């Protein structure tokens, strides 16, 4: 099978889905109208609510939702072969993930930019609101630790990547000042300046990498990086949104989309053969990377590439507070998810161009090779080419970087540049993921301020500095501690289940929202069917994780196994409670009649 075939099929499916299904969602279900003022316009404060250029918002939203999942998830799911992951990415992104993101963004925009928990409380009950908030707080901490873990593993001992990532912070602040203070509204000028500086930062990173005097200053251990990333999350949480978070995510989107576009062109010209079979023997379980069967674990492992509960936090967090026109909700909510699905397909192709034994040798510790009968074929050659020991580098990031470098270096005249392409890909992955960490930290701060507001109203004020500082410290300290204490084998499985459990929660809440507001009650099936599928899938995976992963680790003396088991049970119980509440309300019709239906305020413009 040729990788180009997968790319073409994905492009066609996503384009048709946006043109027809997306149009149906925007015009018929949501009845979007620019005559409806958005929270960013009505509640403008210049710090948290700020009407922003739609392309900047898309860049921020895409950068915030497209973290480790669409890069690492499909790579790990390639253990089952390329076909299961590919099919789930297409179906999941179009019918579940895109709908999930759009409906939650719509609900938040129509509710003054309220959070997912507040929407649950208003749409369903105070019980569901409180339970949702509890689940979100656990999931945010787990997700941020899991995402940051991938960054730490990618940047550890890499002066090139650490230097480049560090420079993106002052570059973003410079662009933010340029767009909002010095040359307000000159987005194109600021974009060119930012993009040029970003490219120069990448080139400067190459020089730092080879400098014996400068490189040590930017070579950090995993522990040092864990602390540094937590400090960055704090900075992004407390500064005005236009100064660091929005411009950095916006500029990062250029790097993300540019690299993925270049990878697509590379696949077009190289037309690499997919050496991973369509389906492997591990679909029945017993795989060295993912021990479970293809269902439910292909859905859990692909994660954000098809559907992600994390997106609900961004869609009801920072994005609705920046949206200037209501009609842009479709472009940003549904469109960004389809773009992320395309990124996931690119990652799957890049991993599948490697020989199966080389793919496994990168992701499995060398000590296990003999027992599994793995004999690497080209791995030693790749290691020599990129000047790195690639064996046993689990987590998916290195596998993707090797696959991307292999495709790029197969272009005419590029063979000698494989070390550059490999390190560029590692930097690209870290940049891709870190933009989700900063937005997620800010969302976590919003949520904790919401909780504290029940104790003292002033603490819920998003501009009250003592509360902003205190809650940011809580969020960064929580996920920073998990990051510092755990490893990828503990964090990633829990992140995968937690993320999909949150998606189930959001779909249930979205279903109740449509039941209460949509002009036709049949529209509840748009979110209701995906909610049912994700609920069954994710709860099944959660049980498997408890029985086969966390509890055995706990019994073996790893106390973190019991902690992870406890967190998983809490999140599963939360989903059952909210799901049950939603089902009762749907059956009894207690959510209807409601306030004015969606779009009833004005005629569509």
TIVO-997050 format. One line per field, with one value per residue (C-alpha): residue in one letter; x, y, z. Coordinates in nm, 3 decimals, always signed. Example, Ala and Ser with C-alpha at 12.3 -4.5 7.8 and 13.67 -1.06 7.14 Angstrom:
% residues 2
aa	[A, S]
px	[+1.230, +1.367]
py	[-0.450, -0.106]
pz	[+0.780, +0.714]
This chain:
% residues 605
aa	[X, X, X, X, X, X, X, X, X, X, X, X, X, X, X, X, X, X, X, X, X, X, X, X, X, X, X, X, X, X, X, X, X, X, X, X, X, X, X, X, X, X, X, X, X, X, X, X, X, X, X, X, X, X, X, X, X, X, X, X, X, X, X, X, X, X, X, X, X, X, X, X, X, X, X, X, X, X, X, X, X, X, X, X, X, X, X, X, X, X, X, X, X, X, X, X, X, X, X, X, X, X, X, X, X, X, X, X, X, X, X, X, X, X, X, X, X, X, X, X, X, X, X, X, X, X, X, X, X, X, X, X, X, X, X, X, X, X, X, X, X, X, X, X, X, X, X, X, X, X, X, X, X, X, X, X, X, X, X, X, X, X, X, X, X, X, X, X, X, X, X, X, X, X, X, X, X, X, X, X, X, X, X, X, X, X, X, X, X, X, X, X, X, X, X, X, X, X, X, X, X, X, X, X, X, X, X, X, X, X, X, X, X, X, X, X, X, X, X, X, X, X, X, X, X, X, X, X, X, X, X, X, X, X, X, X, X, X, X, X, X, X, X, X, X, X, X, X, X, X, X, X, X, X, X, X, X, X, X, X, X, X, X, X, X, X, X, X, X, X, X, X, X, X, X, X, X, X, X, X, X, X, X, X, X, X, X, X, X, X, X, X, X, X, X, X, X, X, X, X, X, X, X, X, X, X, X, X, X, X, X, X, X, X, X, X, X, X, X, X, X, X, X, X, X, X, X, X, X, X, X, X, X, X, X, X, X, X, X, X, X, X, X, X, X, X, X, X, X, X, X, X, X, X, X, X, X, X, X, X, X, X, X, X, X, X, X, X, X, X, X, X, X, X, X, X, X, X, X, X, X, X, X, X, X, X, X, X, X, X, X, X, X, X, X, X, X, X, X, X, X, X, X, X, X, X, X, X, X, X, X, X, X, X, X, X, X, X, X, X, X, X, X, X, X, X, X, X, X, X, X, X, X, X, X, X, X, X, X, X, X, X, X, X, X, X, X, X, X, X, X, X, X, X, X, X, X, X, X, X, X, X, X, X, X, X, X, X, X, X, X, X, X, X, X, X, X, X, X, X, X, X, X, X, X, X, X, X, X, X, X, X, X, X, X, X, X, X, X, X, X, X, X, X, X, X, X, X, X, X, X, X, X, X, X, X, X, X, X, X, X, X, X, X, X, X, X, X, X, X, X, X, X, X, X, X, X, X, X, X, X, X, X, X, X, X, X, X, X, X, X, X, X, X, X, X, X, X, X, X, X, X, X, X, X, X, X, X, X, X, X, X, X, X, X, X, X, X, X, X, X, X, X, X, X, X, X, X, X, X, X, X, X, X, X, X, X, X, X, X, X, X, X, X, X]
px	[+0.000, +0.123, +0.109, -0.017, -0.341, -0.422, -0.349, -0.577, -0.863, -0.832, -0.835, -1.144, -1.334, -1.255, -1.330, -1.668, -1.749, -1.682, -1.871, -2.187, -2.208, -2.041, -2.278, -2.573, -2.444, -2.386, -2.698, -2.965, -2.863, -2.690, -2.844, -2.525, -2.565, -2.313, -2.598, -2.561, -2.285, -2.028, -1.899, -1.568, -1.756, -2.012, -1.776, -1.453, -1.199, -0.871, -0.735, -0.956, -1.240, -1.090, -1.236, -0.955, -0.891, -1.054, -0.731, -0.546, -0.826, -0.808, -0.433, -0.468, -0.749, -0.574, -0.246, -0.421, -0.617, -0.353, -0.111, +0.055, -0.251, -0.260, +0.117, +0.189, -0.148, -0.163, +0.204, +0.141, -0.181, +0.022, +0.098, -0.240, -0.149, -0.228, -0.589, -0.766, -0.622, -0.686, -1.053, -1.111, -0.946, -1.179, -1.501, -1.420, -1.310, -1.609, -1.895, -1.770, -1.471, -1.577, -1.935, -1.810, -1.588, -1.844, -2.142, -1.946, -1.802, -2.154, -2.294, -2.019, -2.050, -2.426, -2.369, -2.133, -1.822, -1.911, -1.708, -1.820, -1.913, -2.126, -2.301, -2.374, -2.516, -2.739, -2.848, -2.881, -2.855, -2.634, -2.532, -2.409, -2.236, -2.050, -1.959, -1.840, -1.624, -1.472, -1.397, -1.249, -1.012, -0.876, -0.856, -0.683, -0.406, -0.362, -0.375, -0.128, +0.115, +0.079, +0.129, +0.424, +0.580, +0.609, +0.780, +1.023, +1.113, +1.160, +1.374, +1.582, +1.954, +1.871, +2.023, +1.883, +1.522, +1.540, +1.704, +1.451, +1.152, +1.289, +1.320, +0.954, +0.853, +1.013, +0.926, +0.559, +0.559, +0.719, +0.447, +0.175, +0.301, +0.332, -0.029, -0.191, +0.021, +0.270, +0.084, -0.263, -0.450, -0.152, -0.180, -0.003, +0.299, +0.325, +0.283, +0.571, +0.796, +0.706, +0.745, +1.086, +1.206, +1.079, +1.272, +1.583, +1.537, +1.536, +1.855, +2.017, +1.927, +2.133, +2.434, +2.378, +2.355, +2.708, +2.862, +3.067, +3.049, +2.680, +2.514, +2.570, +2.367, +2.063, +2.109, +1.864, +1.779, +1.422, +1.389, +1.510, +1.277, +0.983, +1.037, +1.099, +0.781, +0.573, +0.718, +0.633, +0.275, +0.249, +0.374, +0.126, -0.157, -0.109, -0.006, -0.275, -0.397, -0.289, +0.069, +0.195, -0.059, -0.250, +0.048, +0.265, -0.006, -0.079, +0.286, +0.317, +0.029, +0.241, +0.513, +0.260, +0.064, +0.379, +0.552, +0.244, +0.201, +0.566, +0.518, +0.213, +0.416, +0.699, +0.456, +0.324, +0.669, +0.826, +0.508, +0.652, +0.550, +0.367, +0.580, +0.358, +0.083, -0.281, -0.354, -0.104, -0.127, -0.167, -0.530, -0.626, -0.410, -0.067, +0.111, +0.440, +0.332, -0.045, -0.133, -0.508, -0.718, -0.777, -1.114, -1.138, -0.772, -0.735, -0.990, -0.816, -0.469, -0.546, -0.713, -0.707, -0.666, -1.032, -1.200, -1.071, -1.237, -0.948, -1.097, -1.411, -1.198, -1.051, -1.386, -1.544, -1.231, -1.013, -1.159, -1.517, -1.368, -1.180, -1.438, -1.539, -1.810, -2.049, -2.031, -1.659, -1.757, -1.795, -1.460, -1.282, -1.474, -1.548, -1.274, -0.987, -1.087, -1.079, -0.739, -0.622, -0.755, -0.540, -0.238, -0.313, -0.319, +0.021, +0.164, +0.022, +0.177, +0.515, +0.520, +0.400, +0.685, +0.919, +0.968, +0.760, +1.064, +1.234, +0.911, +0.886, +1.258, +1.225, +0.923, +1.025, +1.314, +1.609, +1.591, +1.259, +1.377, +1.499, +1.176, +0.968, +1.197, +1.251, +1.547, +1.590, +1.671, +1.755, +1.759, +2.137, +2.163, +1.908, +2.089, +2.415, +2.243, +2.084, +2.368, +2.129, +2.072, +1.716, +1.670, +1.408, +1.297, +0.935, +0.650, +0.598, +0.778, +1.107, +0.925, +0.744, +1.063, +1.246, +0.956, +0.937, +1.314, +1.309, +1.046, +1.214, +1.560, +1.421, +1.365, +1.632, +1.946, +1.817, +1.989, +2.276, +2.027, +1.866, +2.022, +1.872, +1.530, +1.530, +1.614, +1.376, +1.097, +1.176, +1.159, +0.837, +0.674, +0.776, +0.644, +0.325, +0.256, +0.368, +0.105, -0.160, +0.005, -0.007, -0.373, -0.470, -0.303, -0.503, -0.825, -0.740, -0.695, -1.040, -1.194, -1.035, -1.135, -1.488, -1.477, -1.331, -1.599, -1.846, -1.650, -1.587, -1.725, -1.414, -1.199, -1.394, -1.295, -1.060, -0.881, -0.831, -0.455, -0.429, -0.674, -0.503, -0.162, -0.291, -0.493, -0.215, +0.024, -0.225, -0.267, +0.102, +0.200, -0.051, +0.040, +0.405, +0.421, +0.264, +0.508, +0.806, +0.706, +0.574, +0.692, +0.528, +0.411, +0.209, +0.087, -0.008, -0.259, -0.439, -0.431, -0.584, -0.874, -0.925, -0.929, -1.192, -1.398, -1.410, -1.517, -1.802, -1.904, -1.896, -2.105, -2.367, -2.378, -2.395, -2.682, -2.879, -2.798, -2.937, -3.239, -3.310, -3.232, -3.242, -3.546, -3.584, -3.546, -3.406, -3.085, -2.990, -2.880, -2.592, -2.417, -2.619, -2.495, -2.125, -2.182, -2.318, -2.033, -1.761, -1.916, -1.914, -1.567, -1.399, -1.551, -1.445, -1.088, -1.090, -1.176, -0.898, -0.649, -0.746, -0.727, -0.425, -0.213, -0.259, -0.362, -0.084, +0.169, +0.029, +0.053, +0.412, +0.505, +0.456, +0.228, +0.161, -0.029, -0.289, -0.303, -0.363, -0.626, -0.806, -0.807, -0.938, -1.223, -1.320, -1.336, -1.536, -1.788, -1.825, -1.906, -2.163, -2.335, -2.353, -2.447, -2.727, -2.855, -2.851, -3.031, -3.307, -3.360, -3.371, -3.621, -3.844, -3.802, -3.734, -3.507, -3.792, -3.956, -3.666, -3.553, -3.548, -3.423, -3.089, -3.086, -3.427, -3.283, -3.222, -3.270, -2.960, -2.751]
py	[+0.000, +0.350, +0.624, +0.873, +0.676, +0.729, +1.100, +1.147, +0.952, +1.155, +1.486, +1.390, +1.265, +1.572, +1.819, +1.658, +1.638, +2.009, +2.111, +1.911, +1.787, +2.101, +2.321, +2.128, +2.174, +2.546, +2.645, +2.399, +2.279, +2.587, +2.856, +3.061, +3.437, +3.719, +3.939, +3.763, +3.944, +3.707, +3.718, +3.857, +4.160, +4.207, +4.136, +4.282, +4.349, +4.335, +4.050, +3.740, +3.851, +4.001, +4.000, +3.867, +3.817, +3.488, +3.348, +3.425, +3.252, +2.952, +2.940, +2.961, +2.703, +2.458, +2.496, +2.447, +2.134, +1.969, +1.846, +1.509, +1.306, +1.347, +1.297, +1.024, +0.844, +0.726, +0.627, +0.398, +0.268, +0.153, -0.154, -0.286, -0.204, +0.114, +0.028, +0.028, +0.364, +0.516, +0.414, +0.538, +0.875, +0.932, +0.817, +0.959, +1.305, +1.358, +1.213, +1.244, +1.475, +1.758, +1.752, +1.740, +2.046, +2.251, +2.188, +2.270, +2.586, +2.684, +2.623, +2.831, +3.119, +3.125, +3.116, +3.413, +3.199, +2.968, +2.660, +2.303, +2.253, +2.568, +2.459, +2.121, +2.292, +2.525, +2.261, +1.957, +1.998, +2.126, +1.765, +1.718, +2.055, +1.967, +1.617, +1.751, +2.007, +1.738, +1.516, +1.805, +1.902, +1.546, +1.516, +1.852, +1.757, +1.417, +1.551, +1.833, +1.592, +1.347, +1.612, +1.769, +1.424, +1.386, +1.727, +1.633, +1.306, +1.485, +1.775, +1.598, +1.640, +1.826, +2.175, +2.238, +2.179, +2.347, +2.661, +2.694, +2.638, +2.891, +3.158, +3.119, +3.287, +3.632, +3.610, +3.559, +3.849, +4.071, +3.979, +4.032, +4.383, +4.454, +4.351, +4.505, +4.808, +4.925, +4.844, +4.743, +4.529, +4.477, +4.098, +4.025, +4.236, +4.075, +3.729, +3.777, +3.908, +3.621, +3.349, +3.479, +3.496, +3.142, +3.007, +3.191, +3.037, +2.689, +2.765, +2.918, +2.602, +2.401, +2.623, +2.587, +2.208, +2.197, +2.458, +2.306, +2.631, +2.726, +2.382, +2.294, +2.601, +2.462, +2.092, +1.991, +1.670, +1.542, +1.671, +2.019, +2.030, +1.922, +2.223, +2.461, +2.360, +2.405, +2.755, +2.836, +2.716, +2.956, +3.245, +3.171, +3.148, +3.484, +3.714, +3.882, +3.641, +3.870, +3.908, +3.549, +3.270, +3.383, +3.506, +3.208, +2.960, +3.155, +3.148, +2.785, +2.704, +2.824, +2.579, +2.303, +2.353, +2.430, +2.112, +1.896, +2.057, +1.985, +1.626, +1.592, +1.722, +1.487, +1.195, +1.321, +1.323, +1.025, +0.811, +0.599, +0.239, +0.150, -0.133, -0.181, -0.433, -0.320, -0.542, -0.710, -1.013, -0.781, -0.689, -0.977, -0.844, -0.922, -0.635, -0.510, -0.143, -0.162, -0.487, -0.474, -0.572, -0.344, -0.249, -0.053, +0.045, +0.178, +0.449, +0.524, +0.529, +0.743, +0.982, +1.345, +1.248, +1.138, +1.284, +1.447, +1.567, +1.809, +2.007, +2.072, +2.258, +2.484, +2.524, +2.636, +2.807, +3.049, +3.024, +3.149, +3.449, +3.546, +3.471, +3.797, +3.659, +3.376, +3.221, +3.157, +2.890, +2.634, +2.716, +2.707, +2.431, +2.176, +2.282, +2.267, +1.913, +1.795, +1.958, +1.767, +1.445, +1.514, +1.565, +1.226, +1.062, +1.218, +1.080, +0.734, +0.733, +0.849, +0.564, +0.305, +0.365, +0.195, -0.179, -0.343, -0.475, -0.133, +0.030, -0.213, -0.188, +0.188, +0.153, -0.155, -0.177, -0.373, -0.617, -0.743, -0.793, -1.148, -1.262, -1.109, -1.231, -0.878, -0.837, -0.473, -0.429, -0.062, +0.076, +0.086, +0.266, +0.526, +0.572, +0.643, +0.883, +1.100, +1.069, +0.936, +0.596, +0.521, +0.181, +0.161, +0.525, +0.458, +0.707, +0.754, +1.088, +0.939, +0.695, +0.984, +1.188, +0.896, +0.838, +1.206, +1.231, +0.917, +1.069, +1.411, +1.263, +1.048, +1.364, +1.438, +1.588, +1.556, +1.234, +1.417, +1.632, +1.346, +1.456, +1.803, +1.663, +1.434, +1.711, +1.949, +1.692, +1.651, +2.030, +2.045, +1.784, +1.965, +2.295, +2.125, +1.984, +2.273, +2.506, +2.276, +2.286, +2.665, +2.697, +2.403, +2.559, +2.876, +2.676, +2.493, +2.829, +2.938, +2.620, +2.651, +3.018, +2.905, +2.664, +2.923, +3.168, +2.958, +3.039, +3.408, +3.582, +3.796, +3.486, +3.403, +3.737, +3.647, +3.983, +3.963, +3.916, +3.738, +3.474, +3.453, +3.391, +3.147, +2.931, +2.927, +2.795, +2.520, +2.409, +2.418, +2.258, +1.975, +1.866, +1.955, +1.712, +1.431, +1.506, +1.497, +1.173, +0.952, +0.810, +0.772, +0.415, +0.537, +0.872, +0.802, +0.517, +0.720, +1.029, +0.832, +0.698, +1.026, +1.222, +0.999, +0.991, +1.371, +1.353, +1.125, +1.374, +1.661, +1.468, +1.390, +1.758, +1.860, +1.618, +1.769, +2.118, +2.031, +1.866, +2.189, +2.438, +2.276, +2.344, +1.971, +1.715, +1.460, +1.666, +1.506, +1.201, +1.410, +1.398, +1.121, +0.834, +0.929, +0.972, +0.618, +0.467, +0.660, +0.577, +0.203, +0.212, +0.420, +0.254, -0.083, +0.044, +0.187, -0.152, -0.317, -0.055, -0.115, -0.495, -0.533, -0.224, -0.016, -0.272, -0.520, -0.234, -0.142, -0.499, -0.510, -0.224, +0.079, +0.302, +0.524, +0.227, +0.257, +0.636, +0.601, +0.333, +0.561, +0.854, +0.631, +0.501, +0.856, +0.967, +0.659, +0.715, +1.079, +0.973, +0.720, +0.982, +1.249, +0.994, +0.860, +1.210, +1.294, +0.974, +1.032, +1.387, +1.280, +1.000, +1.213, +1.523, +1.730, +1.962, +2.081, +2.321, +2.556, +2.907, +3.040, +2.773, +2.800, +3.084, +3.221, +3.554, +3.673, +3.554, +3.401, +3.668]
pz	[+0.000, -0.085, +0.179, -0.080, -0.110, +0.257, +0.228, -0.075, +0.084, +0.405, +0.218, +0.020, +0.325, +0.535, +0.252, +0.180, +0.551, +0.604, +0.290, +0.358, +0.718, +0.853, +0.654, +0.797, +1.152, +1.108, +0.913, +1.029, +1.376, +1.517, +1.294, +1.327, +1.280, +1.295, +1.420, +1.756, +1.952, +2.096, +2.457, +2.329, +2.199, +2.477, +2.769, +2.627, +2.905, +2.713, +2.925, +2.915, +2.685, +2.372, +2.018, +1.800, +1.429, +1.318, +1.174, +1.498, +1.692, +1.459, +1.508, +1.884, +1.896, +1.664, +1.850, +2.185, +2.086, +1.868, +2.129, +2.173, +2.077, +1.696, +1.677, +1.930, +1.942, +1.578, +1.594, +1.890, +1.734, +1.431, +1.644, +1.521, +1.159, +0.968, +0.878, +1.220, +1.318, +0.976, +0.973, +1.327, +1.251, +0.953, +1.119, +1.461, +1.346, +1.113, +1.319, +1.677, +1.731, +1.502, +1.633, +1.992, +1.946, +1.753, +1.983, +2.300, +2.142, +2.033, +2.381, +2.543, +2.297, +2.353, +2.732, +2.783, +2.744, +3.033, +3.112, +3.042, +3.408, +3.412, +3.092, +3.255, +3.562, +3.357, +3.105, +3.330, +3.708, +3.987, +4.052, +3.694, +3.705, +4.024, +3.908, +3.571, +3.744, +3.967, +3.668, +3.472, +3.752, +3.773, +3.396, +3.348, +3.588, +3.424, +3.070, +3.131, +3.298, +3.007, +2.741, +2.921, +2.966, +2.588, +2.568, +2.842, +2.668, +2.336, +2.467, +2.733, +2.662, +2.337, +2.329, +1.980, +2.077, +2.419, +2.278, +1.996, +2.224, +2.475, +2.205, +2.105, +2.433, +2.375, +2.004, +2.090, +2.336, +2.072, +1.821, +2.082, +2.156, +1.784, +1.709, +2.015, +2.111, +1.850, +1.525, +1.643, +1.394, +1.160, +1.180, +0.849, +0.939, +1.281, +1.128, +0.885, +1.162, +1.392, +1.128, +1.015, +1.375, +1.440, +1.140, +1.253, +1.598, +1.440, +1.248, +1.556, +1.745, +1.498, +1.574, +1.950, +1.908, +1.765, +1.997, +2.278, +2.480, +2.438, +2.418, +2.787, +2.889, +2.705, +2.778, +3.049, +3.228, +3.247, +3.603, +3.509, +3.210, +3.426, +3.651, +3.359, +3.176, +3.493, +3.534, +3.173, +3.232, +3.526, +3.314, +3.033, +3.286, +3.456, +3.170, +2.955, +2.688, +2.402, +2.529, +2.531, +2.492, +2.181, +1.972, +2.068, +1.975, +1.658, +1.549, +1.648, +1.415, +1.123, +1.224, +1.273, +0.953, +0.754, +0.868, +0.811, +0.467, +0.388, +0.504, +0.278, -0.017, +0.076, +0.067, -0.267, -0.429, -0.252, -0.250, +0.033, +0.064, +0.383, +0.516, +0.819, +0.726, +0.719, +1.020, +1.251, +1.478, +1.778, +1.703, +1.934, +2.217, +2.355, +2.179, +2.327, +2.321, +2.381, +2.561, +2.489, +2.185, +1.889, +2.041, +2.261, +2.262, +1.908, +2.000, +2.329, +2.177, +1.870, +2.116, +1.996, +1.631, +1.624, +1.934, +2.247, +2.565, +2.600, +2.314, +2.521, +2.775, +2.509, +2.330, +2.659, +2.792, +2.598, +2.245, +2.311, +2.491, +2.172, +1.900, +1.730, +1.495, +1.569, +1.222, +1.276, +1.530, +1.248, +1.088, +1.424, +1.603, +1.330, +1.087, +1.336, +1.439, +1.077, +1.040, +1.346, +1.193, +0.887, +1.114, +1.270, +0.926, +0.846, +1.171, +1.100, +0.752, +0.887, +1.140, +0.890, +0.642, +0.890, +0.887, +1.164, +1.350, +1.344, +1.462, +1.754, +1.837, +1.885, +2.115, +2.314, +2.560, +2.414, +2.706, +2.569, +2.211, +2.258, +2.425, +2.144, +1.868, +1.734, +1.500, +1.385, +1.017, +0.951, +1.305, +1.344, +1.010, +1.120, +1.452, +1.270, +1.031, +1.304, +1.558, +1.824, +1.984, +1.876, +2.041, +2.315, +2.281, +2.371, +2.367, +1.994, +1.951, +1.832, +1.600, +1.432, +1.403, +1.238, +0.997, +0.903, +0.860, +0.644, +0.412, +0.388, +0.333, +0.048, -0.159, -0.423, -0.267, +0.092, +0.205, +0.380, +0.573, +0.764, +1.100, +1.046, +0.959, +1.262, +1.510, +1.334, +1.375, +1.746, +1.790, +1.587, +1.811, +2.128, +1.995, +1.881, +2.226, +2.446, +2.303, +2.448, +2.789, +2.817, +2.712, +2.934, +3.236, +3.187, +3.151, +3.474, +3.644, +3.525, +3.668, +4.011, +4.031, +3.950, +4.246, +4.483, +4.374, +4.568, +4.884, +4.811, +4.504, +4.452, +4.400, +4.082, +3.926, +3.639, +3.683, +4.061, +4.084, +4.422, +4.296, +3.956, +4.114, +4.377, +4.138, +3.878, +4.142, +4.234, +3.871, +3.781, +4.110, +4.062, +3.710, +3.768, +4.060, +3.855, +3.572, +3.807, +3.982, +3.699, +3.367, +3.026, +3.093, +3.393, +3.262, +2.899, +2.953, +3.221, +2.999, +2.712, +2.919, +3.106, +2.782, +2.623, +2.943, +2.930, +2.565, +2.672, +2.941, +2.692, +2.437, +2.703, +2.803, +2.436, +2.380, +2.668, +2.538, +2.193, +2.351, +2.534, +2.257, +1.911, +1.690, +1.620, +1.894, +1.649, +1.642, +1.975, +1.776, +1.634, +1.971, +2.137, +1.919, +1.956, +2.332, +2.363, +2.159, +2.345, +2.681, +2.620, +2.461, +2.727, +3.032, +2.889, +2.840, +3.192, +3.339, +3.137, +3.258, +3.619, +3.599, +3.371, +3.443, +3.759, +4.022, +3.927, +3.955, +4.295, +4.418, +4.292, +4.523, +4.295, +4.504, +4.202, +4.058, +4.335, +4.292, +3.919, +3.985, +4.229, +3.986, +3.708, +3.926, +4.028, +3.664, +3.559, +3.838, +3.732, +3.376, +3.497, +3.716, +3.445, +3.179, +3.398, +3.471, +3.101, +3.005, +3.261, +3.138, +2.774, +2.839, +3.059, +2.844, +3.155, +2.961, +2.736, +2.682, +2.728, +2.668, +2.314, +2.075, +1.902, +1.653, +1.756, +1.865, +1.510, +1.158, +1.006, +0.838]
